[in-house]
Amino acid sequence: NQTEKYRPMSRNHQMKSGENSVFQKVDLPWKQLSQARDVARIIGRSPTSKEAPLHINLMGNSLACAGTADLVESLMDAPVELLNLSCNNISNDGAVALSKFVRRNKSLKELILFGNDIEDTGLRAIASALRYSAVENIYLSYNRIGPDGVAYLANCFRTSSCNVQKLDLTGNCIGDDGATALAALFCSKTNPLRNLVLSQCGITDLGAMAFANSLSDPNTNLQTLRLAENQIGATGAKALALSLRRNTSLHALDMRFNETMSSSRVLFLDLLKDWNTSLIEVDICNKRGKPLQQRLDYFAHLNSHGRRLAQMEGASKLTPLLFTRVRNKPGQLYGLLLQSPHVWSSGCQHQQDQC
């Protein structure tokens, strides 16, 4: 019996589902399964399969289009909360079959489709289903999605019935046109999207400037923006830095391994020191791998949950600012100190100075 009963270990899951929540985990990655119906029978034999949510991981099997269609047909009314079908050669036809499941199954919250050769045609089918689904997180990294498919997806997110909060399109060639279509979303009041990952997407200064315009809008609701390993230069970096002076929604910005010039460093220093009060993670390295944080002797890196302070040259100088950012969030402050005890003394001194 490959189905097991688990209590959630993730703190995020506990916060959403409660400390005593129980889910079933079906973990069958890289088993070269070709008969999806057999997997569905395993799930169906579990005595609690109709009670507890299912977390299904079938990554790296040989489902292809036909196997995916069989699987989702068998699971259509099952309480599937998480479905990982990464690296299964689903392609466009499999995405069309999967879209029917996404639309009908109201238990599904997270869908992972990494590396499945899905193109714009397949994305359109999934995007149409997302208009009416309960899916909150969708991962579409390393497929064959282009700017036209992304533009269609962005339009679907404008629907008030769409619930997607996180979108990962890493490794798709969406370019500046795709980035611009997504950036325009964040001025829409009906847009549910809060976390966007567009690493390795061929975005240049034009795409960065589109996001800068959206982040300058007082109605923007974007919280996390990851643009690592693109071709953003000094112009795009400057536009983003200036836009964040007025932004109060963004908590995390990742621009690692872009062509960000050293001339941008003063702007980001000024941004953290005197202007922006909402950012708790800024990660910026230039293409040659020299962290701007170290050259500034000022930056420290705090993750999006406020729980980790990186060991960096000059990080102690930023400690007072970090304490100010998290002092109204006791849970984050406790986690910061627990994982980074070296900031305790400087943090306590900062608190005493304020008193």
Secondary structure per residue as TSV (DSSP state, phi and psi in degrees):
chain	resnum	aa	ss	phi	psi
A	1	N	-	360.0	115.1
A	2	Q	-	-89.0	-1.8
A	3	T	E	-96.6	128.0
A	4	E	E	-125.6	160.7
A	5	K	E	-105.1	124.3
A	6	Y	E	-124.9	148.2
A	7	R	-	-95.2	140.4
A	8	P	-	-65.9	133.7
A	9	M	-	-96.9	-23.7
A	10	S	-	-69.7	132.6
A	11	R	H	-63.7	-38.6
A	12	N	H	-61.0	-42.2
A	13	H	H	-65.1	-39.2
A	14	Q	H	-64.7	-38.9
A	15	M	H	-64.5	-36.1
A	16	K	H	-81.9	-40.7
A	17	S	H	-104.5	-11.6
A	18	G	-	100.4	152.0
A	19	E	T	-61.5	-30.5
A	20	N	T	-100.0	12.5
A	21	S	-	-65.5	144.4
A	22	V	-	-127.1	135.8
A	23	F	E	-133.8	158.0
A	24	Q	E	-95.4	135.5
A	25	K	E	-113.5	120.7
A	26	V	E	-108.4	104.4
A	27	D	E	-115.5	98.2
A	28	L	-	-132.7	56.3
A	29	P	T	-79.1	147.5
A	30	W	T	53.3	44.5
A	31	K	S	-104.3	0.8
A	32	Q	-	56.1	40.4
A	33	L	-	-75.5	133.3
A	34	S	-	-118.5	-16.2
A	35	Q	-	-103.0	92.2
A	36	A	H	-63.3	-28.5
A	37	R	H	-63.8	-32.5
A	38	D	H	-63.9	-40.3
A	39	V	H	-63.1	-43.3
A	40	A	H	-62.5	-36.1
A	41	R	H	-67.4	-38.8
A	42	I	H	-58.6	-45.3
A	43	I	H	-65.1	-42.2
A	44	G	H	-67.5	-25.4
A	45	R	H	-76.7	-16.3
A	46	S	S	-65.0	131.6
A	47	P	T	-64.5	-20.9
A	48	T	T	-109.6	14.4
A	49	S	T	-63.0	-21.1
A	50	K	T	-97.7	3.8
A	51	E	T	-113.4	-57.3
A	52	A	S	-89.2	147.5
A	53	P	-	-62.4	149.0
A	54	L	E	-102.7	132.8
A	55	H	E	-112.2	109.6
A	56	I	E	-111.9	123.2
A	57	N	E	-118.4	106.1
A	58	L	-	-118.6	33.6
A	59	M	T	-61.9	138.3
A	60	G	T	73.6	29.4
A	61	N	-	-101.8	-165.0
A	62	S	-	-120.0	45.9
A	63	L	-	-68.2	-42.3
A	64	A	H	54.9	-161.0
A	65	C	H	-69.3	-50.2
A	66	A	H	-63.4	-44.7
A	67	G	H	-64.1	-37.8
A	68	T	H	-64.7	-42.4
A	69	A	H	-62.4	-43.0
A	70	D	H	-63.3	-43.0
A	71	L	H	-63.1	-52.1
A	72	V	H	-67.7	-28.8
A	73	E	H	-65.7	-39.4
A	74	S	H	-72.5	-27.2
A	75	L	T	-100.9	8.6
A	76	M	T	-52.5	-39.9
A	77	D	T	-108.6	10.8
A	78	A	S	-78.7	152.2
A	79	P	-	-79.4	60.5
A	80	V	E	-78.7	119.3
A	81	E	E	-98.4	-34.9
A	82	L	E	-133.7	132.0
A	83	L	E	-132.8	116.8
A	84	N	E	-111.3	107.7
A	85	L	-	-117.5	32.8
A	86	S	T	-63.8	149.3
A	87	C	T	55.0	49.3
A	88	N	S	-121.5	11.1
A	89	N	-	53.6	44.4
A	90	I	-	-66.7	-42.4
A	91	S	H	61.1	-170.8
A	92	N	H	-67.6	-43.1
A	93	D	H	-64.2	-39.6
A	94	G	H	-66.1	-35.4
A	95	A	H	-65.1	-36.4
A	96	V	H	-64.5	-43.5
A	97	A	H	-64.0	-40.6
A	98	L	H	-65.8	-32.3
A	99	S	H	-61.6	-31.7
A	100	K	H	-65.9	-38.4
A	101	F	H	-67.6	-42.7
A	102	V	H	-60.7	-40.9
A	103	R	H	-70.5	-39.1
A	104	R	H	-86.5	-38.9
A	105	N	-	-80.3	114.7
A	106	K	S	-92.2	5.3
A	107	S	S	-92.7	-21.5
A	108	L	-	-68.5	122.6
A	109	K	-	-112.6	-28.9
A	110	E	E	-136.6	128.8
A	111	L	E	-128.3	123.0
A	112	I	E	-118.4	115.9
A	113	L	-	-129.5	41.6
A	114	F	-	-60.3	131.0
A	115	G	S	60.7	59.7
A	116	N	S	-125.7	14.8
A	117	D	-	57.0	32.7
A	118	I	-	-81.7	129.0
A	119	E	-	-106.0	-170.6
A	120	D	H	-59.8	-36.2
A	121	T	H	-61.6	-47.4
A	122	G	H	-65.8	-37.5
A	123	L	H	-64.3	-37.8
A	124	R	H	-59.6	-40.6
A	125	A	H	-64.8	-45.1
A	126	I	H	-66.6	-41.9
A	127	A	H	-61.1	-41.4
A	128	S	H	-61.6	-38.2
A	129	A	H	-69.7	-32.6
A	130	L	H	-65.6	-21.6
A	131	R	T	-57.0	-32.5
A	132	Y	T	-122.0	16.7
A	133	S	S	-101.5	175.3
A	134	A	-	-100.0	4.7
A	135	V	-	-62.3	130.7
A	136	E	-	-107.3	-31.6
A	137	N	E	-128.7	129.1
A	138	I	E	-135.3	131.2
A	139	Y	E	-115.9	116.7
A	140	L	-	-123.7	32.5
A	141	S	T	-64.1	146.9
A	142	Y	T	53.2	49.9
A	143	N	S	-109.0	-155.7
A	144	R	-	-121.5	45.1
A	145	I	-	-85.7	136.4
A	146	G	-	-115.2	-176.3
A	147	P	H	-63.7	-32.4
A	148	D	H	-66.0	-43.3
A	149	G	H	-64.0	-38.6
A	150	V	H	-66.7	-38.3
A	151	A	H	-61.4	-40.8
A	152	Y	H	-66.0	-42.6
A	153	L	H	-60.3	-42.6
A	154	A	H	-60.7	-39.7
A	155	N	H	-64.2	-36.5
A	156	C	H	-65.9	-33.4
A	157	F	H	-68.7	-15.9
A	158	R	T	-76.8	-11.1
A	159	T	S	-72.5	133.4
A	160	S	T	-65.2	-21.2
A	161	S	T	-85.0	-6.5
A	162	C	-	-77.1	139.3
A	163	N	-	-118.5	7.9
A	164	V	-	-68.1	123.1
A	165	Q	-	-106.1	-24.4
A	166	K	E	-132.3	133.2
A	167	L	E	-131.1	128.0
A	168	D	E	-119.5	115.0
A	169	L	-	-118.2	25.6
A	170	T	T	-51.3	135.6
A	171	G	T	78.0	15.5
A	172	N	-	-107.7	142.6
A	173	C	-	-85.0	70.0
A	174	I	-	-88.3	-22.8
A	175	G	H	61.8	-165.1
A	176	D	H	-70.0	-32.1
A	177	D	H	-65.4	-44.6
A	178	G	H	-65.4	-41.3
A	179	A	H	-62.4	-41.0
A	180	T	H	-64.8	-39.8
A	181	A	H	-63.0	-41.1
A	182	L	H	-72.9	-38.1
A	183	A	H	-60.8	-36.6
A	184	A	G	-64.5	-20.0
A	185	L	G	-62.7	-34.3
A	186	F	G	-79.8	6.4
A	187	C	G	-106.6	3.4
A	188	S	-	-92.7	131.0
A	189	K	T	-70.6	-22.9
A	190	T	T	-91.8	-2.5
A	191	N	-	-74.5	122.5
A	192	P	-	-87.3	-12.2
A	193	L	-	-67.4	130.9
A	194	R	-	-122.5	-26.7
A	195	N	E	-127.9	123.5
A	196	L	E	-130.0	127.0
A	197	V	E	-117.7	115.5
A	198	L	-	-130.1	43.7
A	199	S	T	-72.4	146.9
A	200	Q	T	54.6	46.7
A	201	C	S	-115.5	10.7
A	202	G	-	70.8	30.6
A	203	I	-	-88.5	134.9
A	204	T	-	-112.4	-163.7
A	205	D	H	-58.5	-33.4
A	206	L	H	-62.3	-45.3
A	207	G	H	-65.9	-40.0
A	208	A	H	-62.9	-38.6
A	209	M	H	-68.1	-31.9
A	210	A	H	-63.9	-42.2
A	211	F	H	-67.9	-35.5
A	212	A	H	-60.9	-42.2
A	213	N	H	-62.0	-41.6
A	214	S	H	-68.5	-40.4
A	215	L	H	-68.4	-20.9
A	216	S	H	-78.9	-18.1
A	217	D	S	-71.1	132.0
A	218	P	T	-64.9	-17.8
A	219	N	T	-92.6	0.5
A	220	T	-	-62.8	147.3
A	221	N	-	-128.1	13.4
A	222	L	-	-71.2	132.1
A	223	Q	-	-108.9	-33.3
A	224	T	E	-134.0	129.5
A	225	L	E	-132.9	119.4
A	226	R	E	-119.1	114.8
A	227	L	-	-124.3	34.5
A	228	A	T	-66.8	150.2
A	229	E	T	57.0	43.8
A	230	N	S	-109.2	-159.2
A	231	Q	-	-119.0	42.7
A	232	I	-	-82.1	125.8
A	233	G	-	-103.1	-160.4
A	234	A	H	-64.0	-36.2
A	235	T	H	-64.0	-47.2
A	236	G	H	-66.5	-40.6
A	237	A	H	-63.2	-41.4
A	238	K	H	-63.8	-43.0
A	239	A	H	-61.2	-42.8
A	240	L	H	-64.5	-43.8
A	241	A	H	-61.1	-43.8
A	242	L	H	-66.8	-37.7
A	243	S	H	-66.1	-33.0
A	244	L	T	-75.6	-9.9
A	245	R	T	-61.9	-33.0
A	246	R	S	-103.4	-4.3
A	247	N	-	-86.1	140.1
A	248	T	S	-123.7	5.8
A	249	S	S	-103.9	-32.9
A	250	L	-	-74.2	128.0
A	251	H	-	-104.1	-25.7
A	252	A	E	-141.9	132.0
A	253	L	E	-131.1	122.9
A	254	D	E	-119.5	113.6
A	255	M	-	-128.1	33.3
A	256	R	T	-60.8	145.4
A	257	F	T	57.1	40.6
A	258	N	B	-104.4	177.8
A	259	E	-	-88.1	44.7
A	260	T	-	-73.0	121.4
A	261	M	-	-80.5	158.7
A	262	S	G	-64.2	-19.3
A	263	S	G	-65.5	-15.9
A	264	S	G	-83.4	-11.4
A	265	R	H	-65.3	-36.8
A	266	V	H	-64.9	-37.7
A	267	L	H	-63.0	-43.4
A	268	F	H	-72.1	-33.1
A	269	L	H	-62.5	-47.6
A	270	D	H	-62.2	-37.4
A	271	L	I	-59.1	-49.6
A	272	L	I	-73.9	-35.8
A	273	K	I	-77.0	-45.0
A	274	D	I	-121.8	-9.5
A	275	W	I	-120.3	-78.8
A	276	N	-	-67.6	136.4
A	277	T	-	-119.2	4.1
A	278	S	S	-105.6	-27.1
A	279	L	-	-67.5	130.8
A	280	I	-	-122.9	0.9
A	281	E	E	-142.9	122.4
A	282	V	E	-133.5	122.3
A	283	D	E	-129.0	107.5
A	284	I	-	-134.7	118.9
A	285	C	B	-128.7	150.7
A	286	N	B	-86.3	176.1
A	287	K	T	-65.6	-24.4
A	288	R	T	-86.0	3.7
A	289	G	S	83.0	13.9
A	290	K	-	-96.3	110.6
A	291	P	B	-62.0	127.7
A	292	L	H	-62.1	-28.4
A	293	Q	H	-57.8	-42.8
A	294	Q	H	-71.3	-39.6
A	295	R	H	-67.0	-31.1
A	296	L	H	-77.1	-19.6
A	297	D	T	54.7	38.1
A	298	Y	-	-142.8	-39.4
A	299	F	-	-70.6	148.4
A	300	A	-	-130.1	159.2
A	301	H	-	-113.5	117.6
A	302	L	B	-115.8	129.0
A	303	N	-	-73.6	172.5
A	304	S	T	-66.2	-14.5
A	305	H	T	-101.1	5.4
A	306	G	S	69.1	32.1
A	307	R	-	-118.0	-2.2
A	308	R	-	-141.3	125.2
A	309	L	B	-106.8	119.2
A	310	A	-	-71.9	150.6
A	311	Q	-	-78.8	106.4
A	312	M	-	-137.0	151.8
A	313	E	T	-59.6	124.9
A	314	G	T	80.3	8.9
A	315	A	G	-63.1	-32.0
A	316	S	G	-61.2	-26.3
A	317	K	G	-68.5	-23.4
A	318	L	G	-92.9	-8.9
A	319	T	H	-53.9	-46.6
A	320	P	H	-55.8	-39.4
A	321	L	H	-65.3	-41.3
A	322	L	H	-65.6	-39.8
A	323	F	H	-63.1	-37.9
A	324	T	H	-63.2	-39.2
A	325	R	H	-67.1	-34.3
A	326	V	H	-110.2	3.9
A	327	R	T	-65.7	-23.2
A	328	N	T	-90.4	7.6
A	329	K	-	-128.2	83.8
A	330	P	H	-55.2	-37.6
A	331	G	H	-63.6	-42.3
A	332	Q	H	-67.5	-40.4
A	333	L	H	-64.0	-42.3
A	334	Y	H	-62.4	-44.1
A	335	G	H	-64.1	-37.9
A	336	L	H	-60.6	-45.8
A	337	L	H	-71.6	-35.5
A	338	L	H	-64.5	-43.0
A	339	Q	H	-88.7	-15.7
A	340	S	-	-135.3	68.1
A	341	P	G	-62.4	-17.1
A	342	H	G	-67.9	-15.6
A	343	V	G	-90.8	-2.8
A	344	W	H	-61.6	-48.9
A	345	S	H	-63.8	-45.6
A	346	S	H	-68.3	-33.2
A	347	G	H	-67.1	-43.9
A	348	C	H	-62.9	-40.2
A	349	Q	H	-62.3	-39.1
A	350	H	H	-62.8	-42.7
A	351	Q	H	-63.5	-40.5
A	352	Q	H	-64.6	-39.4
A	353	D	H	-63.7	-37.3
A	354	Q	H	-67.0	-37.3
A	355	C	-	-69.2	360.0
